[in-house]
């Protein structure tokens, strides 16, 4: 692997070479068959990246997979933020393919891509107990572990689908999968407005555990009138 050659290829494609450098590059293309062949392969890989990762979410997943590789091949000072160009990712991908660390077809969606908990708003509903107030504050601060005992105390005095839903989300965030699944399944079996939200989070629970088959099966049970069905469809497409 000649990284300098691939950098040169990328600069040519990005039109970053001077007139003289461009003339020399094209001269070498016409005279050096091995150089020309390497350039064609690079262009094909670059085009594949554009087609495969044009979607921002797919590109994000791709970048995660190449993080360690790109660090090795594009070094910068610690104080400087590195922003790689597409052709630089092509170089990193070339390295990854050669050492068997990356396969284009095996990029799966991640829990973090779809996990966007809504804010809890118990205190806007009038007089509530202190535990529920603290549950709301800690949950909205994303301190889910701290929120769990407050939700449990609140549920002991007042059990409602709303409280149980936010409790289940907190459990999932804290990786307490069995408890989270039990509570979400109970909500799924009910008739509250949290029924479909619970099914969505059951799917995310499986996604977080990388059980993609179960995740897909659960997603297919969500009705198309669910308020966030566009996310359901997007995740289903990524799982195909």
C-alpha positions as CSV (number, residue, x, y, z in Angstrom):
1,X,0.0,0.0,0.0
2,X,1.4,3.4,-1.1
3,X,-0.5,6.0,0.9
4,X,1.2,8.9,-0.9
5,X,0.0,7.6,-4.2
6,X,-3.6,7.3,-3.0
7,X,-3.4,10.8,-1.5
8,X,-2.2,12.0,-4.9
9,X,-5.2,10.2,-6.6
10,X,-7.5,12.0,-4.2
11,X,-6.0,15.4,-4.8
12,X,-6.4,14.9,-8.5
13,X,-10.1,13.9,-8.2
14,X,-10.7,16.9,-5.9
15,X,-8.9,19.2,-8.4
16,X,-6.4,20.2,-5.7
17,X,-3.2,19.8,-7.9
18,X,-1.5,22.8,-9.5
19,X,-1.5,23.0,-13.3
20,X,2.0,21.6,-13.4
21,X,1.2,18.8,-11.0
22,X,-1.9,17.9,-13.0
23,X,0.1,17.8,-16.2
24,X,2.7,15.5,-14.6
25,X,0.0,13.3,-13.2
26,X,-1.8,12.8,-16.5
27,X,1.6,12.2,-18.2
28,X,2.3,9.4,-15.7
29,X,-1.2,8.0,-16.3
30,X,-0.5,7.7,-20.0
31,X,3.0,6.2,-19.6
32,X,2.7,3.9,-16.5
33,X,0.2,1.2,-16.9
34,X,0.5,0.0,-13.3
35,X,-0.1,3.6,-12.0
36,X,-3.1,3.9,-14.3
37,X,-4.5,0.6,-13.1
38,X,-4.1,1.6,-9.5
39,X,-5.9,4.9,-10.3
40,X,-8.8,3.2,-11.9
41,X,-9.2,0.9,-8.9
42,X,-9.1,3.9,-6.6
43,X,-11.8,5.7,-8.6
44,X,-14.0,2.7,-8.5
45,X,-13.7,2.5,-4.7
46,X,-14.3,6.2,-4.4
47,X,-17.5,5.9,-6.5
48,X,-18.6,2.9,-4.4
49,X,-18.2,5.0,-1.2
50,X,-20.3,7.8,-2.7
51,X,-23.0,5.5,-3.7
52,X,-22.9,3.4,-0.5
53,X,-22.5,6.1,2.0
54,X,-24.3,9.1,0.5
55,X,-26.8,8.7,3.3
56,X,-25.5,10.6,6.4
57,X,-26.4,7.9,8.8
58,X,-24.7,5.2,6.8
59,X,-21.6,7.4,6.5
60,X,-21.6,7.9,10.3
61,X,-21.6,4.1,10.8
62,X,-18.8,3.8,8.2
63,X,-16.7,6.4,10.0
64,X,-17.2,4.5,13.3
65,X,-15.9,1.3,11.7
66,X,-12.8,3.1,10.3
67,X,-12.0,5.2,13.3
68,X,-9.0,3.2,14.5
69,X,-7.7,2.8,10.9
70,X,-8.0,6.4,10.0
71,X,-6.2,7.5,13.2
72,X,-3.2,5.4,12.1
73,X,-3.1,6.7,8.5
74,X,-4.0,10.4,9.0
75,X,-2.2,11.7,12.0
76,X,-2.6,15.2,13.3
77,X,-1.7,17.2,16.4
78,X,-3.9,16.4,19.4
79,X,-5.2,20.0,19.5
80,X,-6.4,19.9,16.0
81,X,-9.7,18.4,14.9
82,X,-9.3,16.1,11.9
83,X,-12.0,16.1,9.3
84,X,-11.3,13.6,6.6
85,X,-12.4,14.0,3.0
86,X,-14.3,11.2,1.1
87,X,-11.2,10.2,-0.8
88,X,-9.2,10.0,2.5
89,X,-11.8,7.5,3.8
90,X,-11.3,5.6,0.5
91,X,-7.7,5.2,1.5
92,X,-8.6,4.0,5.0
93,X,-11.2,1.7,3.4
94,X,-8.5,0.3,1.1
95,X,-6.3,-0.4,4.1
96,X,-9.2,-2.0,6.0
97,X,-10.1,-4.3,3.1
98,X,-6.5,-5.4,2.7
99,X,-6.2,-6.4,6.3
100,X,-9.7,-7.9,6.5
101,X,-11.1,-5.5,9.1
102,X,-14.1,-4.2,7.2
103,X,-16.8,-5.6,4.9
104,X,-19.1,-3.1,3.1
105,X,-22.1,-5.3,3.3
106,X,-22.0,-5.8,7.1
107,X,-22.8,-2.3,8.4
108,X,-25.7,-2.6,10.8
109,X,-27.7,0.2,12.3
110,X,-26.9,1.2,15.9
111,X,-29.1,1.9,18.9
112,X,-27.6,5.4,19.3
113,X,-28.8,6.3,15.8
114,X,-32.4,5.8,16.7
115,X,-32.6,6.4,20.5
116,X,-34.1,9.8,21.0
117,X,-36.0,9.7,24.3
118,X,-38.7,12.4,24.6
119,X,-38.7,14.7,27.6
120,X,-40.7,13.8,30.7
121,X,-43.2,16.5,31.7
122,X,-44.9,15.3,34.8
123,X,-44.6,18.7,36.7
124,X,-46.7,20.5,34.1
125,X,-49.7,18.4,35.1
126,X,-50.3,19.9,38.5
127,X,-49.5,18.6,41.9
128,X,-47.2,15.5,41.9
129,X,-45.2,13.7,44.5
130,X,-41.6,14.5,45.2
131,X,-40.3,11.2,43.8
132,X,-41.9,11.9,40.5
133,X,-40.5,15.4,40.4
134,X,-37.0,14.0,41.0
135,X,-37.6,11.3,38.4
136,X,-38.4,13.9,35.8
137,X,-35.4,16.1,36.6
138,X,-32.9,13.2,36.5
139,X,-34.5,11.6,33.4
140,X,-34.4,14.8,31.5
141,X,-30.8,15.3,32.5
142,X,-30.1,11.9,31.0
143,X,-29.0,10.6,34.4
144,X,-31.1,7.4,33.9
145,X,-29.5,5.3,36.6
146,X,-30.3,8.0,39.2
147,X,-33.9,8.3,37.8
148,X,-34.7,4.5,38.2
149,X,-35.2,4.5,42.0
150,X,-37.4,7.6,41.9
151,X,-39.6,6.0,39.2
152,X,-39.8,2.8,41.3
153,X,-40.9,4.8,44.4
154,X,-43.4,6.8,42.3
155,X,-44.9,3.6,40.8
156,X,-45.3,2.2,44.3
157,X,-47.8,4.9,45.1
158,X,-49.2,5.7,41.6
159,X,-48.9,3.2,38.8
160,X,-49.7,4.7,35.4
161,X,-48.6,3.8,31.8
162,X,-46.8,7.1,31.5
163,X,-44.6,6.6,34.5
164,X,-44.1,2.9,33.6
165,X,-43.0,3.9,30.1
166,X,-40.4,6.4,31.2
167,X,-39.2,3.9,33.9
168,X,-38.8,1.3,31.2
169,X,-36.8,3.7,29.0
170,X,-34.5,4.4,32.0
171,X,-34.0,0.7,32.5
172,X,-33.0,0.2,28.9
173,X,-30.6,3.2,29.0
174,X,-29.0,1.6,32.1
175,X,-28.8,-1.8,30.3
176,X,-31.2,-3.5,32.6
177,X,-32.6,-5.4,29.7
178,X,-34.8,-8.0,31.4
179,X,-36.6,-5.4,33.6
180,X,-37.0,-3.1,30.7
181,X,-38.5,-5.8,28.5
182,X,-40.9,-6.9,31.2
183,X,-42.3,-3.3,31.6
184,X,-42.4,-2.6,27.9
185,X,-44.1,-5.9,27.2
186,X,-46.8,-5.0,29.8
187,X,-47.4,-1.7,28.1
188,X,-47.5,-3.4,24.7
189,X,-50.3,-5.7,26.0
190,X,-52.3,-2.7,27.2
191,X,-54.4,-0.1,25.5
192,X,-52.8,3.1,26.6
193,X,-51.3,5.7,24.3
194,X,-47.9,4.3,25.2
195,X,-48.7,0.9,23.6
196,X,-46.9,1.6,20.2
197,X,-44.1,3.6,21.9
198,X,-43.5,0.6,24.0
199,X,-43.3,-1.7,20.9
200,X,-40.8,0.7,19.3
201,X,-38.6,0.6,22.4
202,X,-38.9,-3.2,22.5
203,X,-37.4,-3.1,19.0
204,X,-34.7,-0.7,20.2
205,X,-34.0,-3.0,23.1
206,X,-33.2,-5.8,20.6
207,X,-31.2,-3.4,18.5
208,X,-29.1,-2.4,21.5
209,X,-28.4,-6.1,22.1
210,X,-27.5,-6.6,18.4
211,X,-30.4,-9.0,18.0
212,X,-31.3,-7.7,14.5
213,X,-33.7,-10.5,13.6
214,X,-35.9,-10.0,16.7
215,X,-35.6,-6.2,16.2
216,X,-37.0,-6.5,12.7
217,X,-39.8,-8.9,13.7
218,X,-41.0,-6.4,16.4
219,X,-40.8,-3.4,14.0
220,X,-43.1,-5.2,11.6
221,X,-45.8,-5.3,14.3
222,X,-46.0,-1.5,14.6
223,X,-49.0,-0.1,12.8
224,X,-48.4,2.5,10.1
225,X,-50.4,5.1,12.0
226,X,-47.7,5.2,14.7
227,X,-46.6,8.9,15.1
228,X,-42.9,8.1,14.3
229,X,-43.6,5.5,11.7
230,X,-41.0,7.1,9.4
231,X,-38.3,6.0,11.8
232,X,-39.7,2.5,11.9
233,X,-39.6,2.4,8.1
234,X,-36.1,3.8,8.0
235,X,-34.8,1.2,10.5
236,X,-36.5,-1.6,8.6
237,X,-34.7,-0.4,5.4
238,X,-31.4,-0.4,7.2
239,X,-32.0,-3.9,8.5
240,X,-32.8,-5.3,5.1
